[in-house]
């Protein structure tokens, strides 16, 4: 069975995908990045996390609205 853990490249692609998709909904997360320390852990497999960073309440609300619209559209 192949190892399902993401590589640094996989996580970078995910961040870039998110970085291009968010503006389509008027959302910018300036601190969006690959969480490099998640690859340095001693646990296996490495987590390969995406750091969404901090945002203000207006951005958080815009994100919640975009997610709700998508959920309704998928029903």
N, C-alpha and C positions, 0 to 999 in steps of 0.2 A: 504494500500500500504506500503511495507517495506521501511525503511529508506535506501536510496542508498549511504549514506555517508560512506566512508571507515573507518575501525577501525585502530588503531595503528598496529595491527597484519597484516591487509591487506596491509598497506603501507610498512611494513617491508618485507613482502613476495615479493612485487613489487620491492623493492630495491635489494633484493637478486637475483631475477630473472634477473634484469638488470645487476647486478654485474657479473653474470655467463654468460650472453649473449654477453656482450661487448667484452670480450677477444677473442671470436670466430671471431671477426672482427679486432683484433689487437688493441683494444681500452681499455684504463684504465682511469677511472675517480676517482682519489684518494679521492676526497671530497664527493663522492656519499653517501647520507645518508637520513634517515627520517628527515623531517623538523619538529622537535617537537613543536616549537612555533605555527605552524599552527593548532595544537590541542588546544592551550590555548586561542584562540580568543573568543570573546563574541558573535560571529555570529553563527547561526545554519543553516545547519549542519556544523561541523568542516570541514575544507578543506582537511586535511590529505595529505599534499604536499610531494613530493620527491624533495630533494635538489640535483641538479646535480653538483653543485660546480663550481669552476673555472677550466679552462683548457687552455693549450697553443694553439697556432694556428695550430700546427701539429695535435693535438688531435681533434680539432674542424673540421679540413679538413677531417681527417679520418672518423669522425662521419658523415659528410655530404656525403662523398663517399659511405659509407655503407648504408645510408638511400636512396640514389639515386639508388644504385644497387638493393635494395629490392623493391623499387617502380617500376623499370623496370621489375623485375622478376614477379611482381604481375599483370602486365598488360596483 
